[in-house]
């Protein structure tokens, strides 16, 4: 058996929550290793929806350990709010089931204020952030002035760091005509939450080492997708962390050699939230149909997702960059009923054909998709649990996706329900 990393292979929203939840039945522990509460998962179990944006998806599985690793930036108030909501739905969350790295950087109200103010100042050049303070929190982490969870054990350290953080950011807030942050208020709010937060604090790297020594299976859960990676995505319209599989090791304190399989969650079409290039975006009724059938609204923000045809060039590039071993293809049923399906097999950039997505933002905006068309199908794929239940045209579509992306489909998801999954290859036994 092998440890497994699960990441998104597009721009996020690929259906990672359902897949991670399904896989967690086999794992002993599920680890979040990057991002914050700006990206959400919706898990459906027996008709009940669980909406997660910070807690690992495995938290809804009884008897499983969940870890929030050091690579995450954590909003303390949101964490406690999400725990409270899940507990109200009958999910048991205690320090025995959840550990948060004591070195995780905290998202503070000043980070949210800076995030929203900057986005508003950009006008038509908005990046499309959620305004939840993720980027500014990572900035403070890299600048070595962040307040970390472990710092809450020492009030003097808390006060000193909060003062320095506020002093730095208030220069910009005041210059922009915004209300300055109040270090004393943030200190009081954190002290009120401290005991409850610190109950979950621990050395995650140590726990993972102990689990590894006892041959426990670890499942690493990423947020967003490869094309939102700060280094490899459609910069500057990206998130503030690395979303590739290599971050699973860095963001948790776990040796990279111990992660043997990387599963890339890949939607059967393409969606994107917020601003940024999207070569295969479909503005016709077909795009609207994908959005309506796929319920394409953000779990966290409620924002409508932009929809378009499958981009094989981009997914092939993402799979190569992230070292994806196999794909979990999701939402195939959304394509039921289309007479013709399109797959992007290249880009036209000012008359030059490209087989990759360029890193230059100006070039990205000018890329026009080159499509290959395939016949659709009219039988339903919803809830299928075997290849025999799929229309022949659907199987041909899947095989063409594999061929163009140079990556095999390991799992096929045919509905939000955890058991509506076709297993092609067991990633834990690879």
C-alpha positions as CSV (number, residue, x, y, z in Angstrom):
1,X,0.0,0.0,0.0
2,X,1.2,3.5,-0.7
3,X,0.6,7.1,0.5
4,X,-1.4,9.3,-1.9
5,X,-1.5,13.0,-2.8
6,X,-4.7,14.3,-4.4
7,X,-4.6,17.6,-6.3
8,X,-6.7,19.5,-8.8
9,X,-5.4,19.4,-12.4
10,X,-7.3,22.5,-13.7
11,X,-8.3,25.8,-12.0
12,X,-9.8,24.2,-8.9
13,X,-13.5,23.1,-8.4
14,X,-12.8,19.7,-10.0
15,X,-14.6,17.7,-7.4
16,X,-11.8,16.9,-5.0
17,X,-14.0,16.8,-1.9
18,X,-16.0,13.8,-3.1
19,X,-12.9,11.9,-4.3
20,X,-10.9,12.6,-1.1
21,X,-13.9,11.6,1.0
22,X,-14.3,8.3,-1.0
23,X,-10.5,7.6,-0.7
24,X,-10.4,8.4,3.0
25,X,-12.3,5.2,3.8
26,X,-9.0,3.5,3.0
27,X,-6.6,6.0,4.6
28,X,-5.8,6.4,8.3
29,X,-5.2,10.1,8.2
30,X,-6.1,13.0,5.8
31,X,-3.8,16.0,5.6
32,X,-4.5,19.5,4.2
33,X,-1.1,21.0,3.1
34,X,-1.7,24.4,1.5
35,X,-4.2,27.2,0.9
36,X,-6.7,28.6,3.3
37,X,-10.5,28.9,3.6
38,X,-10.8,30.4,0.1
39,X,-11.5,27.2,-1.7
40,X,-14.3,24.8,-0.7
41,X,-15.5,21.2,-1.1
42,X,-19.0,19.9,-1.0
43,X,-19.4,16.3,0.1
44,X,-22.7,14.5,-0.3
45,X,-23.3,11.5,2.0
46,X,-26.7,9.9,2.0
47,X,-28.3,13.0,0.6
48,X,-26.7,15.3,3.3
49,X,-24.4,18.0,2.1
50,X,-21.3,18.9,4.1
51,X,-19.5,22.1,3.0
52,X,-15.9,22.4,3.9
53,X,-13.4,25.1,3.2
54,X,-10.6,24.6,5.7
55,X,-11.0,21.2,7.4
56,X,-9.7,18.2,5.5
57,X,-12.5,16.2,3.7
58,X,-11.7,13.1,5.8
59,X,-13.1,14.9,8.9
60,X,-16.6,13.5,8.1
61,X,-15.3,9.9,8.3
62,X,-15.7,8.5,11.8
63,X,-12.4,7.2,13.3
64,X,-10.1,9.0,10.9
65,X,-7.3,11.5,11.9
66,X,-7.3,14.8,10.2
67,X,-4.3,17.2,10.0
68,X,-4.0,20.9,8.9
69,X,-0.4,21.2,8.0
70,X,2.1,24.0,8.3
71,X,1.6,25.0,4.6
72,X,-1.9,26.2,5.3
73,X,-2.8,29.8,6.4
74,X,-5.5,29.6,9.0
75,X,-8.3,31.9,10.0
76,X,-8.9,31.1,13.7
77,X,-12.4,32.4,13.8
78,X,-13.4,30.5,10.6
79,X,-11.8,27.3,11.9
80,X,-13.9,27.3,15.0
81,X,-17.0,28.3,13.0
82,X,-16.6,25.4,10.6
83,X,-16.0,23.0,13.5
84,X,-19.2,24.2,15.1
85,X,-21.2,23.8,11.9
86,X,-20.0,20.3,11.3
87,X,-20.7,19.3,14.9
88,X,-24.2,20.5,14.5
89,X,-24.5,18.0,11.6
90,X,-23.4,15.2,13.8
91,X,-19.7,15.1,12.9
92,X,-17.4,14.3,15.9
93,X,-14.4,16.8,16.0
94,X,-12.1,16.6,18.9
95,X,-8.3,17.0,19.5
96,X,-8.1,13.2,19.0
97,X,-9.5,13.5,15.5
98,X,-8.0,16.8,14.4
99,X,-4.5,18.3,14.8
100,X,-3.4,21.7,13.5
101,X,0.3,22.4,13.0
102,X,1.6,24.7,15.7
103,X,3.7,26.5,13.0
104,X,0.7,27.4,10.8
105,X,0.5,31.1,10.0
106,X,-2.7,32.8,11.1
107,X,-5.0,35.0,8.9
108,X,-5.9,38.1,10.9
109,X,-8.6,40.7,10.3
110,X,-6.0,43.1,9.0
111,X,-5.1,40.6,6.2
112,X,-8.8,40.6,5.1
113,X,-8.9,44.4,5.1
114,X,-5.8,44.6,3.0
115,X,-7.0,41.9,0.6
116,X,-10.4,43.6,0.0
117,X,-8.9,47.1,-0.3
118,X,-6.2,46.1,-2.8
119,X,-8.8,44.2,-5.0
120,X,-11.1,47.3,-5.0
121,X,-8.2,49.5,-6.0
122,X,-7.4,47.3,-9.0
123,X,-10.7,48.2,-10.7
124,X,-11.1,46.4,-14.0
125,X,-7.7,44.7,-13.4
126,X,-9.1,42.6,-10.5
127,X,-7.3,39.3,-9.8
128,X,-10.5,37.7,-8.5
129,X,-9.5,37.0,-4.9
130,X,-12.1,36.0,-2.4
131,X,-11.1,38.8,0.0
132,X,-10.4,36.4,2.8
133,X,-6.8,37.5,3.5
134,X,-5.0,34.5,2.0
135,X,-2.5,36.5,0.0
136,X,-1.5,39.1,2.7
137,X,-1.2,36.3,5.2
138,X,1.3,34.4,3.0
139,X,3.1,37.7,2.4
140,X,3.6,38.1,6.1
141,X,4.7,34.5,6.4
142,X,7.4,35.0,3.7
143,X,8.4,38.4,5.3
144,X,8.9,36.6,8.6
145,X,6.5,38.7,10.6
146,X,3.5,36.3,10.7
147,X,1.8,35.3,13.9
148,X,1.7,31.5,14.1
149,X,-0.6,29.2,16.1
150,X,2.1,28.3,18.5
151,X,2.7,31.9,19.4
152,X,-0.7,32.0,21.2
153,X,0.9,30.2,24.1
154,X,2.8,33.3,24.9
155,X,0.7,36.5,25.3
156,X,3.8,38.8,25.2
157,X,4.9,37.3,21.9
158,X,1.4,37.7,20.5
159,X,1.2,41.4,21.5
160,X,4.7,42.1,20.1
161,X,3.9,40.4,16.7
162,X,0.5,41.9,16.4
163,X,1.9,45.4,16.9
164,X,4.5,44.9,14.2
165,X,2.0,43.4,11.8
166,X,-0.5,46.3,12.3
167,X,2.2,48.9,12.1
168,X,3.3,47.5,8.7
169,X,-0.1,47.3,7.1
170,X,-1.6,50.5,8.6
171,X,0.8,52.5,6.5
172,X,-1.0,51.3,3.3
173,X,-4.5,51.3,4.8
174,X,-4.2,54.9,6.0
175,X,-2.7,56.0,2.7
176,X,-5.7,54.5,0.9
177,X,-8.2,56.2,3.2
178,X,-9.2,53.0,4.9
179,X,-9.9,52.3,8.6
180,X,-6.6,51.3,10.3
181,X,-6.3,47.9,12.0
182,X,-6.4,47.7,15.8
183,X,-3.8,45.5,17.4
184,X,-5.4,45.6,20.8
185,X,-8.8,44.4,19.5
186,X,-7.1,41.5,17.6
187,X,-5.2,40.5,20.7
188,X,-8.4,40.5,22.8
189,X,-10.3,38.4,20.1
190,X,-7.4,35.9,19.9
191,X,-7.2,35.5,23.7
192,X,-10.9,34.8,23.8
193,X,-10.4,31.9,21.3
194,X,-7.0,30.8,22.5
195,X,-7.8,27.8,24.7
196,X,-10.2,26.3,22.2
197,X,-7.6,26.8,19.4
198,X,-4.6,25.5,21.3
199,X,-6.4,22.3,22.2
200,X,-5.9,21.3,18.5
201,X,-2.4,22.6,18.2
202,X,0.5,20.1,17.8
203,X,3.6,19.0,15.9
204,X,2.2,17.5,12.8
205,X,5.5,16.4,11.4
206,X,6.0,14.3,14.5
207,X,2.6,12.7,14.3
208,X,3.2,11.9,10.6
209,X,6.5,10.3,11.3
210,X,4.9,8.1,14.0
211,X,2.1,7.1,11.6
212,X,4.7,6.3,8.9
213,X,6.7,4.2,11.3
214,X,3.5,2.2,12.0
215,X,2.7,1.7,8.3
216,X,-0.4,3.9,8.4
217,X,-1.8,5.2,5.1
218,X,-1.7,9.0,4.6
219,X,-3.9,10.9,2.2
220,X,-2.8,14.4,1.3
221,X,-5.5,16.8,0.1
222,X,-4.7,19.9,-1.9
223,X,-6.8,22.9,-2.5
224,X,-7.4,24.8,-5.8
225,X,-5.6,23.4,-8.9
226,X,-2.3,23.3,-10.7
227,X,-3.2,26.1,-13.0
228,X,-3.7,28.3,-9.9
229,X,-0.2,27.5,-8.6
230,X,1.8,30.6,-7.7
231,X,4.7,29.4,-9.9
232,X,3.1,27.3,-12.6
233,X,-0.4,28.7,-13.0
234,X,-1.8,31.6,-15.1
235,X,0.1,34.2,-13.2
236,X,-0.9,36.8,-11.9
237,X,-4.4,35.3,-11.8
238,X,-3.4,32.6,-9.3
239,X,-3.5,31.7,-5.7
240,X,-0.8,32.6,-3.2
241,X,0.6,29.1,-2.6
242,X,2.0,26.1,-4.5
243,X,-0.8,23.7,-5.4
244,X,1.4,21.0,-7.0
245,X,2.0,17.6,-5.3
246,X,5.5,18.6,-4.2
247,X,3.9,21.0,-1.7
248,X,2.4,18.0,0.1
249,X,5.8,17.2,1.6
250,X,6.8,20.8,2.3
251,X,3.4,21.8,3.7
252,X,3.2,19.0,6.2
253,X,6.7,18.0,7.1
254,X,6.5,14.6,5.4
255,X,9.3,13.2,3.3
256,X,8.5,13.4,-0.5
257,X,9.9,9.9,-1.1
258,X,7.0,8.6,1.0
259,X,4.4,9.8,-1.4
260,X,4.1,7.3,-4.2
261,X,1.0,8.1,-6.2
262,X,-0.4,11.5,-7.3
263,X,-4.0,11.6,-8.3
264,X,-5.1,14.6,-10.4
265,X,-8.8,15.4,-10.1
266,X,-9.9,16.5,-13.5
267,X,-13.4,17.7,-14.6
268,X,-14.7,16.3,-17.9
269,X,-15.1,19.9,-19.0
270,X,-13.4,23.1,-17.7
271,X,-14.5,25.8,-15.2
272,X,-12.9,28.8,-13.7
273,X,-13.9,31.3,-11.0
274,X,-12.9,34.9,-11.1
275,X,-10.6,36.7,-13.6
276,X,-7.8,35.4,-15.8
277,X,-7.3,33.7,-19.2
278,X,-9.6,30.9,-20.2
279,X,-9.1,29.8,-23.8
280,X,-11.9,27.3,-24.0
281,X,-14.6,29.4,-22.2
282,X,-17.9,28.9,-23.9
283,X,-20.2,31.9,-24.1
284,X,-23.0,30.1,-26.0
285,X,-25.9,28.1,-24.6
286,X,-23.6,25.1,-24.3
287,X,-21.6,27.0,-21.6
288,X,-24.8,27.9,-19.8
289,X,-26.0,24.4,-20.0
290,X,-22.7,23.1,-18.4
291,X,-23.1,25.6,-15.6
292,X,-26.7,24.8,-14.9
293,X,-26.3,21.0,-15.0
294,X,-23.0,21.1,-13.1
295,X,-24.3,23.5,-10.4
296,X,-21.3,25.6,-11.0
297,X,-21.3,28.0,-8.2
298,X,-18.4,28.4,-5.7
299,X,-18.8,26.6,-2.4
300,X,-17.2,29.4,-0.5
301,X,-18.2,32.5,-2.4
302,X,-21.3,31.5,-4.3
303,X,-19.8,33.1,-7.4
304,X,-20.9,31.7,-10.7
305,X,-18.2,29.7,-12.4
306,X,-17.2,30.3,-16.0
307,X,-17.6,27.1,-18.1
308,X,-16.1,25.8,-21.3
309,X,-14.8,22.7,-23.2
310,X,-12.2,20.3,-22.0
311,X,-8.7,21.7,-22.5
312,X,-6.4,18.7,-23.1
313,X,-3.3,20.9,-23.7
314,X,-3.6,22.6,-20.3
315,X,-4.3,19.4,-18.4
316,X,-1.4,17.6,-20.1
317,X,0.8,20.5,-19.0
318,X,-0.5,20.4,-15.5
319,X,-0.1,16.7,-15.2
320,X,3.6,16.9,-16.3
321,X,4.4,19.8,-14.0
322,X,2.7,18.2,-11.0
323,X,3.9,14.6,-11.6
324,X,0.3,13.3,-11.8
325,X,0.3,9.5,-11.9
326,X,-3.4,9.1,-12.8
327,X,-6.6,11.1,-13.2
328,X,-9.9,11.0,-11.5
329,X,-12.3,12.2,-14.1
330,X,-15.4,13.9,-12.6
331,X,-18.8,15.2,-13.7
332,X,-18.9,13.2,-16.9
333,X,-22.7,13.2,-16.5
334,X,-22.9,16.9,-17.1
335,X,-22.0,16.2,-20.7
336,X,-25.0,13.9,-21.2
337,X,-27.2,15.0,-24.0
338,X,-24.8,17.0,-26.1
339,X,-24.9,16.2,-29.8
340,X,-21.2,17.3,-30.3
341,X,-18.4,17.6,-27.8
342,X,-15.3,19.7,-28.3
343,X,-11.7,19.1,-26.9
344,X,-9.0,21.7,-27.2
345,X,-5.9,20.1,-28.8
346,X,-3.8,23.2,-29.3
347,X,-3.8,27.0,-29.4
348,X,-3.5,29.5,-32.2
349,X,-1.3,32.4,-31.1
350,X,-1.2,35.0,-33.9
351,X,-1.2,32.2,-36.5
352,X,1.3,30.0,-34.7
353,X,0.1,26.7,-33.3
354,X,1.2,26.0,-29.7
355,X,1.1,22.6,-27.9
356,X,1.6,24.3,-24.5
357,X,0.1,27.2,-22.6
358,X,2.6,30.1,-22.5
359,X,3.6,31.7,-19.2
360,X,3.4,35.3,-20.6
361,X,0.1,36.9,-19.5
362,X,-0.2,38.9,-22.7
363,X,0.2,35.7,-24.8
364,X,-2.2,33.8,-22.6
365,X,-4.9,36.3,-23.3
366,X,-4.4,35.9,-27.1
367,X,-4.5,32.1,-27.3
368,X,-7.4,30.8,-29.3
369,X,-8.4,27.2,-28.9
370,X,-8.0,24.6,-31.7
371,X,-10.8,22.1,-31.3
372,X,-11.3,18.5,-32.2
373,X,-14.9,17.4,-32.2
374,X,-16.4,14.2,-31.0
375,X,-19.9,12.8,-31.1
376,X,-21.8,13.1,-27.8
377,X,-24.3,10.7,-26.2
378,X,-27.9,10.9,-25.1
379,X,-28.0,8.0,-22.6
380,X,-27.5,8.9,-19.0
381,X,-24.1,8.3,-17.3
382,X,-25.4,9.6,-13.9
383,X,-24.7,7.1,-11.1
384,X,-22.9,4.6,-13.3
385,X,-20.7,2.2,-11.4
386,X,-19.2,0.1,-14.2
387,X,-17.9,0.6,-17.7
388,X,-20.8,-1.5,-19.0
389,X,-23.2,1.2,-17.9
390,X,-21.6,3.9,-20.0
391,X,-22.6,4.7,-23.5
392,X,-20.0,3.8,-26.1
393,X,-19.5,7.5,-27.1
394,X,-18.7,8.3,-23.5
395,X,-16.1,5.6,-23.3
396,X,-14.5,6.9,-26.5
397,X,-14.5,10.4,-25.1
398,X,-12.7,9.2,-22.0
399,X,-10.1,7.3,-24.0
400,X,-9.4,10.3,-26.1
401,X,-8.9,12.4,-23.0
402,X,-6.4,9.9,-21.8
403,X,-4.6,9.9,-25.1
404,X,-4.4,13.7,-25.4
405,X,-3.3,14.3,-21.8
406,X,-0.9,11.3,-21.8
407,X,-2.4,10.2,-18.4
408,X,-4.6,7.2,-17.6
409,X,-8.0,7.6,-15.9
410,X,-7.7,5.9,-12.6
411,X,-11.1,6.7,-11.2
412,X,-14.3,7.9,-12.8
413,X,-16.9,9.8,-10.8
414,X,-20.5,9.9,-12.1
415,X,-22.4,11.8,-9.4
416,X,-21.7,13.6,-6.1
417,X,-22.5,10.5,-4.1
418,X,-19.4,8.8,-2.8
419,X,-20.2,5.3,-4.1
420,X,-21.0,6.4,-7.7
421,X,-17.4,5.8,-8.7
422,X,-15.8,3.5,-11.2
423,X,-12.5,2.1,-10.2
424,X,-10.0,1.6,-13.0
425,X,-6.9,1.2,-10.8
426,X,-6.6,1.3,-7.1
427,X,-4.3,4.3,-6.4
428,X,-3.5,3.0,-2.9
429,X,-2.1,-0.3,-4.4
430,X,-0.1,1.3,-7.2
